[in-house]
Amino acid sequence: MMAKKILRPDAKGRICLGSLTKGVSGYKAIMNESTKEITLKPYAEVQLREKWLFENEQALSSIKKGLEQSSRKETIYKGSFAKYADEDK
């Protein structure tokens, strides 16, 4: 479903998107010079310390597989891993 809403710029040319931005950390703005049409492409940022995961295809695939298995209750309890936790991070 496509939401349609009239948005009017304020005196400084700013447009408030309000609740339309829920779950979005930023937008890439693309303007068609001939039509003056502006397209906003939403994106969500990740923390720098988690960025590596999205850049490592093999690790991300492994995480996704584990989440799928977990959702299907296909897990094996291997005990606590608390002794390996790094409290400084």
N, C-alpha and C positions, 0 to 999 in steps of 0.2 A: 504494500500500500504506500502511496506517495502522499506525504503531507504537504499541503499548500498553505502558505501563510504570508500575508503582506507585512513586510518589515520596512519601517521608515527610518532613514538616517537622522541622527540628532544634528545640532548646529555644527558639530565638528566632523560630520560625515561618518560617524560610528553607527553600527547596527548591532543591537543587542539580540543575541540568539536565544537567550534564556534557557528554558527547559529542553530545547532542541540539542543542547550540547551534553546532555547526560551521558556519562561513560566515555567521553571523548576528551583527550588531552590537548589536541590541536587540530588545525585544518591546513591543508595545502590549498591555496587559492589559485585558480586558473581563470584568466580573463580572456574571452574571445574579443580581440580588438575590433573586428568588423561589426559584431552584434552588441558589444558591451555586456554580454552575458557573463556572469561570474559563477563558476562552479567551485564548491567547497568539498574537498575530499577529506573525510575524517581519518584520524589516525590516533593510536594510543601508544604512548611512550612506555618503555620499560626501564627499570633501574639499570644503571651502568654495570653493577655487579651481576646482573642477570642477562646482559646483552650477549655474552658469549654463547649462551644456550641457543639463541635464535640464529646465531651465525654458524653453529655446529650442527649440520644436518643429521649426522649419525646420533648425536646425543639427544636432539629434539625428537627424533623418531623413536628412540628408546623410551623417553619419558612418555610420549603419547601412547605407545604400546602398553606401558605399565599402567597408565590411567585407564585405558580401555579394559585391561585385565581386571583391575581393581573394581571397576563398575560392574563387571560380570561376576564378582566374588571369586575370581580365579587367583587367589593369593595363597602363599605359604608363609606362616609365621616363622621367622628366623631368630626370634628373641630380640632383646633390646640392643639398640645401637648407641645408647646414651654415652657410653664410655668413649665413643669416637667424636662426640659433639665438641666443637670449638666454641667455648663460651665467649671468646673475644669478638666474634663476628656478629 
